[in-house]
Amino acid sequence: MTDPVDLSIVMPCLNEAETLARCIEKARQGIQRSGVRGEIVIADNGSTDGSQAIAEKLGTRVVAVKEKGYGNALRGGVQAAAGRWILMGDADDSYDFSEADRFVKKFQDGFELVMGCRLAAGGGTIMPGAMPWKNHWIGNPALSFIGRLFFKCPARDFHCGLRGFTRAAFDRMELQTTGMEFASEMVIKATLKGLRITEVPVTLHQDGRSRPPHLKPWRDGWRHLRFMLIYSPRWLFLVPGLALTALGTVFAGILSFHDIRIGEAVLDVGTLMAACMTVIVGFQLVAFAFFTKVFAMTHQLLPADPKFTRLFRVFTLEKGVVVGLVILAAGLFLFSQAVWIWRQAGYGRLSYAENLRLLIPAATLLILGIQTVFSSFFMSVLGLSTGSHTPPPRAPDDSVSPGNP
């Protein structure tokens, strides 16, 4: 019977013949320094330069992953790994696998996701020429800031490629993406599921290959940003929607009674129309936030959120319909007032401002009322897969609220 493996070092590989041997040697040093039983797994994604032969000659295990993509390669390597702790990193010699002992110490302390940090703020180092200036000063700081803001993630370096996690944590994260978004999904899912996360300082070295890297800064940066937005309906829909609704409501409330003068500028019914349009757009964004949250939770794309579940135990379908009908009635009342004024004028020509100050808010309330009624029904439809009238599923005892809707 073979002894159990503690640490698996997994490297995705696609034509890394120039640097693979150095990475394997450093990985061996890291395992030795860690003082644990370890293995090296090369997840080959279809190399044509002899990378597989190099890895096999050096005594490492090669796992062939047919499905293309960074995420697919890593998932295939992790699934084949035997260790209870897994350290992943690129095979381009930009990361020093001999520093594996830093990660092992964090695992021994009970952490479930251990991120490398290349930034000086976390004690890390980026060697000259190791990272393009747009990644160093724009992309990585911006995406890391957005990741911390959206998901309250403790990691300073959101996209460091050298990171470790426990086997149990990987299974809990249930990662789905196949490309570069895999790295973002891992950190997001780990945060949302309440895993214990920490960082260790690492050094990023210049890529040891003579060919250009697979990474495309602007394309892949956008893919990471897009993924974070999709996984945060709060920041994609709810916050902008609430801001637009509040701003539009303030201006519409004032302009429904009189003009607003700012210096020589006069805001009148034209601005009232724009304000009411802003309210409608804001309301729709808020509705999208709830639609997205319900869909993501019922399909287990996001973990259950106890706060969100409690909200829908209070605000049921029936209450949503009643609220919508009340708003609709208010719109009909204002509309009837406008018709009454028109009748008083003998159905003739009315003052431009007098007519529109009633008709624009009336039309807005009618639209909001209809949207509220049918949005309530639509959210109920989205929640049908849970088998109950309350859309989101019941939160498990150990779940942690992501704080999104």
Secondary structure, 3 states (H helix, E strand, C coil): CCCCCCEEEEEEECCCCCCHHHHHHHHHHHHHHHCCCEEEEEEECCCCCCHHHHHHHCCCEEEECCCCCHHHHHHHHHHHCCCCEEEECCCCCCCCHHHHHHHHHHHHCCCCEEEEECCHHHCCEECCCCCCHHHHHHHHHHHHHHHHHHHCCCCCCCCCCCEEEEHHHHHHHCCCCCCCHHHHHHHHHHHHCCCCEEEEECEECCCCCCCCCCCCHHHHHHHHHHHHHHCCHHHHHHHHHHHHHHHHHHHHHHHCCCCEEECCEEECHHHHHHHHHHHHHHHHHHHHHHHHHHHHHHCCCCCCCHHHHHHHHHCCHHHHHHHHHHHHHHHHHHHHHHHHHHHHCCCCCCCHHHHHHHHHHHHHHHHHHHHHHHHHHHHHHHHHHHCCCCCCCCCCCCCCCCCCC
